[in-house]
Amino acid sequence: MNKKLFIKILASVLLFLIAWGLIWAWFITRTVRKNSKDGSMRNQKAIVKNIIVTETQNEKKYWEFYAKSGEYNSQHNSVLLNDIIGNFYDKQENVVVSFKSNKGTYDEKSKQVRLNGDNLFVGKDGSQLYADELIWQGQDMDILANGNVQFIQDKKIITKSKKAIFNSDLTNFKVIGNTKTQLFADDEAKKKYTGL
């Protein structure tokens, strides 16, 4: 066999292998290309367990929460949370408010926490806040309570409203819309009128 014929055969085999490899790669990546075009690869979800999120400023804890499980959504950069418990801290990192909720969301970009479903916040002074939805975002932002808000302070003040705004240790608040506030001189009067 002469040298020119050998080179032609070798070149033909190499071209055939390259063409076959390109065609094979096209078939293998067809699903990935399709998903990239229709956007389904952009929205990845992951189930996560035992989530702890902490906000700190100047190396001091401001708040943190623990959730038993959640689902991360990459398109929205958020985590849907289940069975949440947590705390707010003062400047000395003492717990000033503890909270629990059945479910909520945490937005990774805005750092917003939104709790909904059987929410309870309890202050270190024993004050209690119940609401359908509680939202906060960062150390300097207030806590927004929406829907069936009930706040009990000093066991003698009961406030019910549609909406309220609280500071992070539940010592200052503003009630908004359709508000009912009751003040009781003693526990006997409170039991008589509220059943609590």
Backbone as JSON Lines, residues from 0, in Angstrom:
{"i":0,"aa":"M","n":[0.86,-1.16,0.0],"ca":[0.0,0.0,0.0],"c":[0.9,1.22,0.0]}
{"i":1,"aa":"N","n":[0.53,2.16,-0.89],"ca":[1.39,3.33,-0.94],"c":[1.02,4.33,0.15]}
{"i":2,"aa":"K","n":[1.88,5.24,0.35],"ca":[1.76,6.19,1.46],"c":[0.56,7.1,1.28]}
{"i":3,"aa":"K","n":[0.27,7.56,0.04],"ca":[-0.84,8.47,-0.2],"c":[-2.17,7.79,0.09]}
{"i":4,"aa":"L","n":[-2.3,6.55,-0.3],"ca":[-3.55,5.81,-0.06],"c":[-3.76,5.6,1.44]}
{"i":5,"aa":"F","n":[-2.67,5.31,2.14],"ca":[-2.76,5.12,3.59],"c":[-3.22,6.4,4.29]}
{"i":6,"aa":"I","n":[-2.7,7.56,3.88],"ca":[-3.06,8.84,4.48],"c":[-4.53,9.15,4.18]}
{"i":7,"aa":"K","n":[-5.01,8.85,2.94],"ca":[-6.41,9.09,2.59],"c":[-7.34,8.23,3.45]}
{"i":8,"aa":"I","n":[-6.98,6.96,3.63],"ca":[-7.8,6.06,4.44],"c":[-7.81,6.54,5.9]}
{"i":9,"aa":"L","n":[-6.65,6.9,6.42],"ca":[-6.55,7.4,7.79],"c":[-7.36,8.68,7.97]}
{"i":10,"aa":"A","n":[-7.27,9.6,7.02],"ca":[-8.02,10.86,7.08],"c":[-9.52,10.58,7.01]}
{"i":11,"aa":"S","n":[-9.92,9.64,6.16],"ca":[-11.34,9.28,6.05],"c":[-11.86,8.7,7.35]}
{"i":12,"aa":"V","n":[-11.08,7.82,7.97],"ca":[-11.48,7.21,9.25],"c":[-11.58,8.29,10.33]}
{"i":13,"aa":"L","n":[-10.62,9.2,10.39],"ca":[-10.65,10.28,11.38],"c":[-11.86,11.19,11.17]}
{"i":14,"aa":"L","n":[-12.13,11.57,9.93],"ca":[-13.3,12.4,9.65],"c":[-14.59,11.68,10.03]}
{"i":15,"aa":"F","n":[-14.65,10.37,9.74],"ca":[-15.82,9.58,10.11],"c":[-16.0,9.57,11.63]}
{"i":16,"aa":"L","n":[-14.92,9.35,12.38],"ca":[-15.0,9.33,13.84],"c":[-15.41,10.69,14.42]}
{"i":17,"aa":"I","n":[-14.87,11.76,13.87],"ca":[-15.23,13.11,14.33],"c":[-16.7,13.38,14.05]}
{"i":18,"aa":"A","n":[-17.16,13.06,12.83],"ca":[-18.57,13.27,12.48],"c":[-19.47,12.43,13.38]}
{"i":19,"aa":"W","n":[-19.09,11.18,13.59],"ca":[-19.88,10.3,14.46],"c":[-19.93,10.86,15.89]}
{"i":20,"aa":"G","n":[-18.81,11.36,16.42],"ca":[-18.76,11.95,17.76],"c":[-19.64,13.19,17.88]}
{"i":21,"aa":"L","n":[-19.63,14.06,16.86],"ca":[-20.48,15.25,16.88],"c":[-21.96,14.89,16.84]}
{"i":22,"aa":"I","n":[-22.31,13.93,16.0],"ca":[-23.72,13.5,15.93],"c":[-24.14,12.87,17.26]}
{"i":23,"aa":"W","n":[-23.28,12.03,17.82],"ca":[-23.58,11.39,19.11],"c":[-23.74,12.44,20.22]}
{"i":24,"aa":"A","n":[-22.86,13.44,20.27],"ca":[-22.94,14.51,21.27],"c":[-24.22,15.31,21.1]}
{"i":25,"aa":"W","n":[-24.63,15.55,19.84],"ca":[-25.86,16.28,19.59],"c":[-27.05,15.53,20.17]}
{"i":26,"aa":"F","n":[-27.1,14.2,19.97],"ca":[-28.21,13.4,20.52],"c":[-28.18,13.37,22.05]}
{"i":27,"aa":"I","n":[-27.02,13.26,22.63],"ca":[-26.9,13.18,24.09],"c":[-27.32,14.49,24.74]}
{"i":28,"aa":"T","n":[-26.96,15.61,24.18],"ca":[-27.25,16.91,24.8],"c":[-28.58,17.5,24.36]}
{"i":29,"aa":"R","n":[-29.36,16.78,23.58],"ca":[-30.64,17.29,23.08],"c":[-31.57,17.68,24.23]}
{"i":30,"aa":"T","n":[-31.69,16.87,25.28],"ca":[-32.57,17.16,26.41],"c":[-32.1,18.4,27.17]}
{"i":31,"aa":"V","n":[-30.8,18.52,27.37],"ca":[-30.26,19.69,28.08],"c":[-30.53,20.96,27.28]}
{"i":32,"aa":"R","n":[-30.33,20.91,25.96],"ca":[-30.6,22.09,25.13],"c":[-32.07,22.46,25.17]}
{"i":33,"aa":"K","n":[-32.94,21.47,25.11],"ca":[-34.39,21.72,25.15],"c":[-34.77,22.37,26.48]}
{"i":34,"aa":"N","n":[-34.25,21.84,27.59],"ca":[-34.56,22.4,28.91],"c":[-34.0,23.8,29.07]}
{"i":35,"aa":"S","n":[-32.84,24.08,28.47],"ca":[-32.27,25.42,28.55],"c":[-33.12,26.42,27.79]}
{"i":36,"aa":"K","n":[-33.66,26.01,26.66],"ca":[-34.49,26.91,25.87],"c":[-35.8,27.22,26.57]}
{"i":37,"aa":"D","n":[-36.44,26.2,27.16],"ca":[-37.75,26.46,27.78],"c":[-37.64,26.91,29.23]}
{"i":38,"aa":"G","n":[-36.44,27.04,29.77],"ca":[-36.25,27.61,31.1],"c":[-36.35,26.63,32.25]}
{"i":39,"aa":"S","n":[-36.6,25.37,31.99],"ca":[-36.76,24.44,33.1],"c":[-35.46,24.18,33.86]}
{"i":40,"aa":"M","n":[-34.32,24.42,33.23],"ca":[-33.04,24.24,33.94],"c":[-32.76,25.42,34.86]}
{"i":41,"aa":"R","n":[-33.42,26.55,34.63],"ca":[-33.17,27.73,35.46],"c":[-33.85,27.64,36.81]}
{"i":42,"aa":"N","n":[-34.85,26.81,36.93],"ca":[-35.6,26.71,38.18],"c":[-35.32,25.35,38.84]}
{"i":43,"aa":"Q","n":[-34.24,25.27,39.52],"ca":[-33.86,24.04,40.21],"c":[-34.41,24.08,41.64]}
{"i":44,"aa":"K","n":[-34.86,22.94,42.12],"ca":[-35.37,22.83,43.48],"c":[-34.61,21.74,44.21]}
{"i":45,"aa":"A","n":[-34.45,21.95,45.5],"ca":[-33.75,20.96,46.32],"c":[-34.45,20.88,47.68]}
{"i":46,"aa":"I","n":[-34.62,19.67,48.17],"ca":[-35.18,19.46,49.5],"c":[-34.02,19.54,50.49]}
{"i":47,"aa":"V","n":[-34.2,20.33,51.54],"ca":[-33.15,20.48,52.55],"c":[-33.73,20.18,53.93]}
{"i":48,"aa":"K","n":[-32.89,19.7,54.82],"ca":[-33.32,19.37,56.19],"c":[-32.43,20.1,57.18]}
{"i":49,"aa":"N","n":[-33.0,20.36,58.36],"ca":[-32.25,20.98,59.47],"c":[-31.55,22.26,59.05]}
{"i":50,"aa":"I","n":[-32.35,23.26,58.73],"ca":[-31.84,24.54,58.24],"c":[-31.66,25.5,59.42]}
{"i":51,"aa":"I","n":[-30.52,26.16,59.48],"ca":[-30.29,27.21,60.47],"c":[-29.88,28.47,59.71]}
{"i":52,"aa":"V","n":[-30.62,29.56,59.96],"ca":[-30.3,30.85,59.35],"c":[-30.08,31.85,60.48]}
{"i":53,"aa":"T","n":[-28.97,32.59,60.41],"ca":[-28.63,33.56,61.44],"c":[-28.29,34.89,60.78]}
{"i":54,"aa":"E","n":[-28.83,35.98,61.33],"ca":[-28.42,37.3,60.87],"c":[-27.52,37.91,61.94]}
{"i":55,"aa":"T","n":[-26.35,38.35,61.52],"ca":[-25.42,38.99,62.44],"c":[-25.04,40.36,61.89]}
{"i":56,"aa":"Q","n":[-24.71,41.25,62.81],"ca":[-24.14,42.55,62.45],"c":[-23.05,42.84,63.46]}
{"i":57,"aa":"N","n":[-21.92,43.25,62.96],"ca":[-20.75,43.52,63.81],"c":[-20.44,42.32,64.7]}
{"i":58,"aa":"E","n":[-20.52,41.14,64.11],"ca":[-20.21,39.86,64.78],"c":[-21.13,39.55,65.95]}
{"i":59,"aa":"K","n":[-22.31,40.16,66.01],"ca":[-23.29,39.87,67.05],"c":[-24.56,39.35,66.4]}
{"i":60,"aa":"K","n":[-25.15,38.35,67.03],"ca":[-26.39,37.77,66.52],"c":[-27.54,38.74,66.72]}
{"i":61,"aa":"Y","n":[-28.34,38.91,65.66],"ca":[-29.55,39.72,65.77],"c":[-30.77,38.8,65.88]}
{"i":62,"aa":"W","n":[-30.88,37.84,64.98],"ca":[-31.93,36.83,65.05],"c":[-31.42,35.57,64.38]}
{"i":63,"aa":"E","n":[-32.07,34.47,64.71],"ca":[-31.76,33.22,64.03],"c":[-32.98,32.32,64.12]}
{"i":64,"aa":"F","n":[-33.07,31.4,63.17],"ca":[-34.13,30.42,63.25],"c":[-33.64,29.07,62.77]}
{"i":65,"aa":"Y","n":[-34.35,28.05,63.2],"ca":[-34.1,26.68,62.8],"c":[-35.38,26.14,62.18]}
{"i":66,"aa":"A","n":[-35.28,25.46,61.04],"ca":[-36.43,24.81,60.41],"c":[-36.09,23.35,60.2]}
{"i":67,"aa":"K","n":[-37.05,22.47,60.49],"ca":[-36.81,21.03,60.33],"c":[-36.57,20.64,58.89]}
{"i":68,"aa":"S","n":[-37.28,21.29,57.97],"ca":[-37.12,20.96,56.56],"c":[-37.51,22.14,55.7]}
{"i":69,"aa":"G","n":[-37.19,22.05,54.42],"ca":[-37.54,23.11,53.49],"c":[-37.28,22.69,52.07]}
{"i":70,"aa":"E","n":[-37.69,23.56,51.15],"ca":[-37.46,23.32,49.73],"c":[-36.87,24.58,49.13]}
{"i":71,"aa":"Y","n":[-35.65,24.47,48.6],"ca":[-34.96,25.61,48.0],"c":[-35.39,25.75,46.54]}
{"i":72,"aa":"N","n":[-35.71,26.99,46.11],"ca":[-36.1,27.28,44.75],"c":[-35.06,28.25,44.18]}
{"i":73,"aa":"S","n":[-34.27,27.8,43.21],"ca":[-33.18,28.63,42.68],"c":[-33.67,29.81,41.87]}
{"i":74,"aa":"Q","n":[-34.83,29.68,41.24],"ca":[-35.34,30.79,40.43],"c":[-35.7,31.99,41.3]}
{"i":75,"aa":"H","n":[-36.29,31.73,42.46],"ca":[-36.69,32.81,43.36],"c":[-35.68,33.07,44.47]}
{"i":76,"aa":"N","n":[-34.63,32.28,44.55],"ca":[-33.64,32.39,45.62],"c":[-34.31,32.39,46.99]}
{"i":77,"aa":"S","n":[-35.23,31.45,47.18],"ca":[-35.96,31.4,48.43],"c":[-36.08,29.96,48.91]}
{"i":78,"aa":"V","n":[-36.36,29.85,50.2],"ca":[-36.55,28.54,50.81],"c":[-37.92,28.51,51.46]}
{"i":79,"aa":"L","n":[-38.75,27.53,51.09],"ca":[-40.01,27.28,51.79],"c":[-39.66,26.49,53.04]}
{"i":80,"aa":"L","n":[-40.11,26.93,54.2],"ca":[-39.69,26.36,55.48],"c":[-40.84,25.64,56.18]}
{"i":81,"aa":"N","n":[-40.51,24.61,56.96],"ca":[-41.49,23.87,57.75],"c":[-41.0,23.73,59.18]}
{"i":82,"aa":"D","n":[-41.93,23.84,60.15],"ca":[-41.63,23.65,61.58],"c":[-40.46,24.53,62.02]}
{"i":83,"aa":"I","n":[-40.74,25.8,62.2],"ca":[-39.72,26.81,62.46],"c":[-39.77,27.24,63.93]}
{"i":84,"aa":"I","n":[-38.59,27.36,64.53],"ca":[-38.45,27.97,65.85],"c":[-37.26,28.93,65.78]}
{"i":85,"aa":"G","n":[-37.3,29.99,66.6],"ca":[-36.18,30.92,66.54],"c":[-36.2,31.94,67.65]}
{"i":86,"aa":"N","n":[-35.22,32.84,67.6],"ca":[-35.04,33.86,68.63],"c":[-34.58,35.18,68.02]}
{"i":87,"aa":"F","n":[-34.95,36.28,68.68],"ca":[-34.36,37.6,68.46],"c":[-33.48,37.89,69.66]}
{"i":88,"aa":"Y","n":[-32.37,38.61,69.44],"ca":[-31.4,38.88,70.5],"c":[-31.21,40.38,70.7]}
{"i":89,"aa":"D","n":[-30.83,40.77,71.92],"ca":[-30.47,42.17,72.16],"c":[-28.98,42.35,71.86]}
{"i":90,"aa":"K","n":[-28.43,43.53,72.16],"ca":[-27.03,43.82,71.84],"c":[-26.04,42.98,72.64]}
{"i":91,"aa":"Q","n":[-26.49,42.48,73.8],"ca":[-25.63,41.61,74.6],"c":[-25.84,40.14,74.24]}
{"i":92,"aa":"E","n":[-26.6,39.88,73.18],"ca":[-26.93,38.55,72.67],"c":[-27.77,37.72,73.65]}
{"i":93,"aa":"N","n":[-28.59,38.41,74.44],"ca":[-29.59,37.73,75.27],"c":[-30.87,37.6,74.47]}
{"i":94,"aa":"V","n":[-31.58,36.49,74.65],"ca":[-32.83,36.27,73.94],"c":[-33.88,37.26,74.47]}
{"i":95,"aa":"V","n":[-34.5,38.03,73.55],"ca":[-35.56,38.96,73.94],"c":[-36.93,38.51,73.42]}
{"i":96,"aa":"V","n":[-36.94,37.72,72.36],"ca":[-38.18,37.18,71.8],"c":[-37.89,35.8,71.23]}
{"i":97,"aa":"S","n":[-38.78,34.86,71.52],"ca":[-38.72,33.53,70.9],"c":[-39.97,33.37,70.05]}
{"i":98,"aa":"F","n":[-39.86,32.58,68.99],"ca":[-41.01,32.4,68.12],"c":[-41.06,31.0,67.55]}
{"i":99,"aa":"K","n":[-42.28,30.65,67.08],"ca":[-42.47,29.38,66.39],"c":[-43.53,29.57,65.31]}
{"i":100,"aa":"S","n":[-43.46,28.72,64.29],"ca":[-44.43,28.77,63.19],"c":[-44.42,27.43,62.48]}
{"i":101,"aa":"N","n":[-45.55,27.07,61.89],"ca":[-45.63,25.83,61.11],"c":[-44.9,25.94,59.79]}
{"i":102,"aa":"K","n":[-45.01,27.1,59.14],"ca":[-44.4,27.24,57.82],"c":[-44.02,28.69,57.56]}
{"i":103,"aa":"G","n":[-43.17,28.86,56.56],"ca":[-42.74,30.2,56.2],"c":[-41.83,30.17,54.99]}
{"i":104,"aa":"T","n":[-41.28,31.33,54.64],"ca":[-40.32,31.43,53.55],"c":[-39.18,32.35,53.98]}
{"i":105,"aa":"Y","n":[-38.02,32.07,53.42],"ca":[-36.85,32.92,53.63],"c":[-36.31,33.29,52.26]}
{"i":106,"aa":"D","n":[-36.23,34.59,51.96],"ca":[-35.71,35.08,50.68],"c":[-34.22,35.37,50.85]}
{"i":107,"aa":"E","n":[-33.42,34.67,50.08],"ca":[-31.97,34.76,50.21],"c":[-31.43,36.14,49.83]}
{"i":108,"aa":"K","n":[-32.02,36.77,48.81],"ca":[-31.51,38.07,48.35],"c":[-31.9,39.2,49.3]}
{"i":109,"aa":"S","n":[-33.18,39.3,49.62],"ca":[-33.65,40.42,50.44],"c":[-33.49,40.16,51.94]}
{"i":110,"aa":"K","n":[-33.23,38.91,52.32],"ca":[-33.12,38.48,53.73],"c":[-34.46,38.6,54.46]}
{"i":111,"aa":"Q","n":[-35.55,38.6,53.71],"ca":[-36.87,38.7,54.31],"c":[-37.35,37.33,54.8]}
{"i":112,"aa":"V","n":[-37.9,37.33,56.01],"ca":[-38.5,36.12,56.58],"c":[-40.01,36.37,56.65]}
{"i":113,"aa":"R","n":[-40.78,35.42,56.16],"ca":[-42.24,35.52,56.16],"c":[-42.78,34.22,56.77]}
{"i":114,"aa":"L","n":[-43.43,34.35,57.93],"ca":[-44.01,33.2,58.62],"c":[-45.53,33.23,58.45]}
{"i":115,"aa":"N","n":[-46.12,32.09,58.17],"ca":[-47.58,32.03,58.08],"c":[-48.06,30.65,58.54]}
{"i":116,"aa":"G","n":[-49.07,30.69,59.39],"ca":[-49.64,29.44,59.9],"c":[-49.26,29.2,61.34]}
{"i":117,"aa":"D","n":[-50.2,29.4,62.27],"ca":[-49.98,29.15,63.7],"c":[-48.71,29.82,64.21]}
{"i":118,"aa":"N","n":[-48.65,31.14,64.07],"ca":[-47.48,31.9,64.5],"c":[-47.64,32.36,65.95]}
{"i":119,"aa":"L","n":[-46.57,32.25,66.71],"ca":[-46.54,32.73,68.08],"c":[-45.18,33.34,68.36]}
{"i":120,"aa":"F","n":[-45.18,34.58,68.82],"ca":[-43.97,35.25,69.31],"c":[-44.18,35.48,70.8]}
{"i":121,"aa":"V","n":[-43.17,35.21,71.62],"ca":[-43.24,35.43,73.06],"c":[-42.04,36.27,73.48]}
{"i":122,"aa":"G","n":[-42.32,37.43,74.12],"ca":[-41.26,38.31,74.6],"c":[-40.73,37.87,75.95]}
{"i":123,"aa":"K","n":[-39.56,38.36,76.3],"ca":[-38.95,37.96,77.58],"c":[-39.78,38.44,78.77]}
{"i":124,"aa":"D","n":[-40.63,39.46,78.56],"ca":[-41.51,39.94,79.63],"c":[-42.82,39.15,79.69]}
{"i":125,"aa":"G","n":[-42.96,38.13,78.84],"ca":[-44.17,37.31,78.83],"c":[-45.21,37.77,77.84]}
{"i":126,"aa":"S","n":[-44.98,38.88,77.15],"ca":[-45.94,39.32,76.14],"c":[-46.03,38.28,75.02]}
{"i":127,"aa":"Q","n":[-47.22,38.19,74.42],"ca":[-47.47,37.19,73.39],"c":[-48.08,37.85,72.17]}
{"i":128,"aa":"L","n":[-47.6,37.46,71.01],"ca":[-48.1,37.96,69.74],"c":[-48.53,36.79,68.88]}
{"i":129,"aa":"Y","n":[-49.78,36.82,68.45],"ca":[-50.31,35.82,67.53],"c":[-50.73,36.56,66.26]}
{"i":130,"aa":"A","n":[-50.51,35.95,65.09],"ca":[-50.95,36.55,63.83],"c":[-50.93,35.49,62.73]}
{"i":131,"aa":"D","n":[-51.74,35.72,61.7],"ca":[-51.75,34.8,60.56],"c":[-50.43,34.87,59.79]}
{"i":132,"aa":"E","n":[-49.83,36.07,59.74],"ca":[-48.59,36.25,58.99],"c":[-47.7,37.24,59.71]}
{"i":133,"aa":"L","n":[-46.41,36.9,59.82],"ca":[-45.41,37.79,60.42],"c":[-44.25,37.93,59.44]}
{"i":134,"aa":"I","n":[-43.81,39.18,59.23],"ca":[-42.76,39.46,58.25],"c":[-41.72,40.37,58.88]}
{"i":135,"aa":"W","n":[-40.44,40.05,58.66],"ca":[-39.38,40.98,59.04],"c":[-38.22,40.83,58.08]}
{"i":136,"aa":"Q","n":[-37.35,41.84,58.11],"ca":[-36.25,41.88,57.14],"c":[-35.13,42.73,57.71]}
{"i":137,"aa":"G","n":[-34.19,42.11,58.35],"ca":[-33.03,42.85,58.81],"c":[-33.18,43.46,60.19]}
{"i":138,"aa":"Q","n":[-32.06,43.8,60.78],"ca":[-32.01,44.26,62.17],"c":[-32.77,45.56,62.4]}
{"i":139,"aa":"D","n":[-32.69,46.48,61.49],"ca":[-33.29,47.79,61.71],"c":[-34.73,47.88,61.24]}
{"i":140,"aa":"M","n":[-35.29,46.78,60.79],"ca":[-36.65,46.78,60.27],"c":[-37.61,46.24,61.32]}
{"i":141,"aa":"D","n":[-38.82,46.78,61.34],"ca":[-39.85,46.32,62.26],"c":[-40.45,45.0,61.81]}
{"i":142,"aa":"I","n":[-41.19,44.39,62.71],"ca":[-41.92,43.16,62.42],"c":[-43.34,43.55,62.03]}
{"i":143,"aa":"L","n":[-43.77,43.12,60.87],"ca":[-45.12,43.42,60.4],"c":[-46.0,42.2,60.66]}
{"i":144,"aa":"A","n":[-47.12,42.39,61.34],"ca":[-48.08,41.32,61.64],"c":[-49.35,41.59,60.84]}
{"i":145,"aa":"N","n":[-49.83,40.57,60.13],"ca":[-51.04,40.7,59.31],"c":[-52.05,39.62,59.66]}
{"i":146,"aa":"G","n":[-53.31,39.99,59.7],"ca":[-54.4,39.02,59.84],"c":[-54.58,38.47,61.23]}
{"i":147,"aa":"N","n":[-55.74,38.72,61.83],"ca":[-56.07,38.18,63.16],"c":[-54.96,38.4,64.18]}
{"i":148,"aa":"V","n":[-54.45,39.61,64.22],"ca":[-53.36,39.95,65.14],"c":[-53.93,40.05,66.55]}
{"i":149,"aa":"Q","n":[-53.3,39.37,67.48],"ca":[-53.68,39.46,68.89],"c":[-52.39,39.61,69.69]}
{"i":150,"aa":"F","n":[-52.35,40.66,70.51],"ca":[-51.16,40.94,71.32],"c":[-51.59,41.06,72.77]}
{"i":151,"aa":"I","n":[-50.95,40.28,73.63],"ca":[-51.23,40.3,75.07],"c":[-49.97,40.78,75.76]}
{"i":152,"aa":"Q","n":[-50.1,41.86,76.54],"ca":[-48.95,42.44,77.21],"c":[-49.27,42.6,78.69]}
{"i":153,"aa":"D","n":[-48.34,42.25,79.52],"ca":[-48.47,42.37,80.97],"c":[-49.69,41.64,81.52]}
{"i":154,"aa":"K","n":[-50.24,40.71,80.75],"ca":[-51.42,39.92,81.13],"c":[-52.64,40.79,81.43]}
{"i":155,"aa":"K","n":[-52.54,42.1,81.18],"ca":[-53.66,42.99,81.46],"c":[-54.09,43.8,80.25]}
{"i":156,"aa":"I","n":[-53.31,43.77,79.18],"ca":[-53.64,44.48,77.95],"c":[-53.81,43.46,76.84]}
{"i":157,"aa":"I","n":[-54.97,43.48,76.19],"ca":[-55.22,42.6,75.06],"c":[-55.64,43.48,73.88]}
{"i":158,"aa":"T","n":[-54.88,43.38,72.8],"ca":[-55.17,44.17,71.61],"c":[-55.4,43.22,70.44]}
{"i":159,"aa":"K","n":[-56.49,43.45,69.73],"ca":[-56.8,42.68,68.53],"c":[-56.93,43.65,67.37]}
{"i":160,"aa":"S","n":[-56.37,43.27,66.21],"ca":[-56.44,44.14,65.04],"c":[-56.21,43.32,63.77]}
{"i":161,"aa":"K","n":[-56.4,43.97,62.64],"ca":[-56.13,43.34,61.34],"c":[-54.64,43.36,61.03]}
{"i":162,"aa":"K","n":[-53.96,44.4,61.52],"ca":[-52.55,44.6,61.18],"c":[-51.87,45.32,62.33]}
{"i":163,"aa":"A","n":[-50.57,45.07,62.51],"ca":[-49.79,45.76,63.54],"c":[-48.32,45.76,63.15]}
{"i":164,"aa":"I","n":[-47.59,46.7,63.73],"ca":[-46.15,46.81,63.51],"c":[-45.48,46.8,64.88]}
{"i":165,"aa":"F","n":[-44.44,45.96,65.04],"ca":[-43.74,45.79,66.31],"c":[-42.25,45.99,66.12]}
{"i":166,"aa":"N","n":[-41.58,46.45,67.19],"ca":[-40.12,46.44,67.14],"c":[-39.66,45.01,67.49]}
{"i":167,"aa":"S","n":[-38.38,44.75,67.39],"ca":[-37.88,43.38,67.49],"c":[-37.93,42.78,68.9]}
{"i":168,"aa":"D","n":[-38.2,43.58,69.94],"ca":[-38.33,42.98,71.28],"c":[-39.76,43.11,71.82]}
{"i":169,"aa":"L","n":[-40.7,43.47,70.93],"ca":[-42.13,43.57,71.23],"c":[-42.45,44.6,72.32]}
{"i":170,"aa":"T","n":[-41.59,45.61,72.52],"ca":[-41.85,46.62,73.54],"c":[-42.62,47.81,72.99]}
{"i":171,"aa":"N","n":[-42.5,48.07,71.69],"ca":[-43.25,49.16,71.05],"c":[-44.05,48.57,69.9]}
{"i":172,"aa":"F","n":[-45.29,49.04,69.78],"ca":[-46.11,48.54,68.69],"c":[-47.15,49.57,68.28]}
{"i":173,"aa":"K","n":[-47.64,49.38,67.06],"ca":[-48.68,50.24,66.5],"c":[-49.7,49.32,65.86]}
{"i":174,"aa":"V","n":[-50.97,49.43,66.28],"ca":[-52.03,48.61,65.71],"c":[-52.75,49.41,64.63]}
{"i":175,"aa":"I","n":[-53.17,48.71,63.57],"ca":[-53.74,49.38,62.4],"c":[-55.03,48.67,61.99]}
{"i":176,"aa":"G","n":[-56.08,49.42,61.81],"ca":[-57.3,48.91,61.2],"c":[-58.15,48.0,62.05]}
{"i":177,"aa":"N","n":[-59.4,48.38,62.29],"ca":[-60.37,47.54,62.98],"c":[-59.81,47.01,64.3]}
{"i":178,"aa":"T","n":[-59.42,47.91,65.16],"ca":[-58.72,47.57,66.39],"c":[-59.66,47.51,67.59]}
{"i":179,"aa":"K","n":[-59.39,46.55,68.45],"ca":[-60.1,46.45,69.72],"c":[-59.05,46.22,70.81]}
{"i":180,"aa":"T","n":[-59.02,47.12,71.8],"ca":[-58.06,47.0,72.89],"c":[-58.82,46.96,74.21]}
{"i":181,"aa":"Q","n":[-58.42,46.04,75.07],"ca":[-59.03,45.92,76.4],"c":[-57.94,46.01,77.45]}
{"i":182,"aa":"L","n":[-58.21,46.76,78.51],"ca":[-57.32,46.9,79.64],"c":[-58.02,46.33,80.86]}
{"i":183,"aa":"F","n":[-57.32,45.52,81.65],"ca":[-57.91,44.88,82.81],"c":[-57.1,45.23,84.05]}
{"i":184,"aa":"A","n":[-57.81,45.57,85.12],"ca":[-57.14,45.94,86.37],"c":[-56.57,44.72,87.07]}
{"i":185,"aa":"D","n":[-57.21,43.57,86.92],"ca":[-56.7,42.37,87.58],"c":[-57.06,41.14,86.75]}
{"i":186,"aa":"D","n":[-56.51,40.0,87.16],"ca":[-56.74,38.75,86.42],"c":[-58.18,38.29,86.47]}
{"i":187,"aa":"E","n":[-58.89,38.59,87.56],"ca":[-60.3,38.17,87.67],"c":[-61.15,38.87,86.61]}
{"i":188,"aa":"A","n":[-60.94,40.15,86.41],"ca":[-61.7,40.89,85.4],"c":[-61.38,40.36,84.01]}
{"i":189,"aa":"K","n":[-60.11,40.04,83.76],"ca":[-59.71,39.52,82.46],"c":[-60.39,38.18,82.18]}
{"i":190,"aa":"K","n":[-60.41,37.28,83.17],"ca":[-61.06,35.99,82.99],"c":[-62.54,36.14,82.71]}
{"i":191,"aa":"K","n":[-63.17,37.08,83.41],"ca":[-64.6,37.3,83.25],"c":[-64.96,37.7,81.81]}
{"i":192,"aa":"Y","n":[-64.14,38.57,81.19],"ca":[-64.48,39.1,79.89],"c":[-63.85,38.34,78.71]}
{"i":193,"aa":"T","n":[-62.78,37.64,78.92],"ca":[-62.08,36.99,77.79],"c":[-62.06,35.48,77.88]}
{"i":194,"aa":"G","n":[-62.19,34.95,79.06],"ca":[-62.04,33.5,79.21],"c":[-60.6,33.05,79.23]}
{"i":195,"aa":"L","n":[-59.66,33.98,79.16],"ca":[-58.22,33.63,79.15],"c":[-57.68,33.49,80.57]}
